[in-house]
Amino acid sequence: MGLAPTPSLTSATLPRVWQGLGYRLLPEATAARALFDFAAVPWPTPDMIAFAWGAFTGADRLLGALAAEADERSVMFHGPVVVTEDDPLEVAAQLVAAALDHTVALGIATVFTRPLGLDRVWVRFGFIPVPESTLPRRLAGRPGAGLYAWRGGTALWTLRESPRS
């Protein structure tokens, strides 16, 4: 996939806790598949999955997940999917924060995502709307409407810098 880990990868993938929920890297991304199916959110292309993060209760019940597909120095986030009534937007935001830390540690230049009605979460982290033409070919053609992108949390980039290959 072309992902070159940086020395901070280990610390970026350490489990974390926020308001009583645990967030950790999933050893098998497929553990999140049932959540995606339940919420009718498209599952990423299996052979392109780079990593997945999960949100867990103290009883180790998976109640949220985000999966990422990788292509060279670009990543496409799928999700987050959250199945809890207790502050689901904050659970989604914590999953995005963990996944962004992970992508930065991998040396990823651009992160793409479909909005899925989570505009407040994406804007909070500096994602901006971009045209479909900015997607690298291997990440193009995924289901969904709308596309957001992130480059280090800043909107100060041009489409000429697009990773399209």
Steps between C-alpha positions, in 0.01 A plus 500: 500500500795734519447606862829589667464496880659780695663455844186637664283217362519303822375787715233593242350152519489466880155446652338807653210569732253788480205541736489134597529354149809330365631571151747262342634368176311191391731202444257379233309768311225249421393520866327827403318359199178421691468864612539622142243247375257595780525869409495426123834677456718364216790279611843583351672284241643218716844479338553876539415533871797659676355512853183534706432665836227396742319655797424262785303496823668379818350158421684497167185546293582665167273801461680700234756452225685672218688314225759644261600397150844604380653577164857629508488828700120528506241342725122471476317487834186286513270587788512575779201285582374539858220302666449671834259763622755646743657791310550323164655810337773510764567128457527560124733796559727293726521229232590761239765650732660158557492417129652838407783451751559159342506638144740779593735243656483298177607804299168533315462822302124505437198346670168472316157412638130500416306736728234247618316787671795565732589840357550647849763237576688544171501881520625478860813322374560724198352287220371697203268406210691397187396371157505128420778563248747550788480133601786274396378245244526205740275678754250627243166338433402440861128534578368812664430862427727792575869493574712670764878512523758585765863602469650558839185670621535800273283614212799683352570270208406499137352231282819506293662327797251217461649151535315376187716260308 
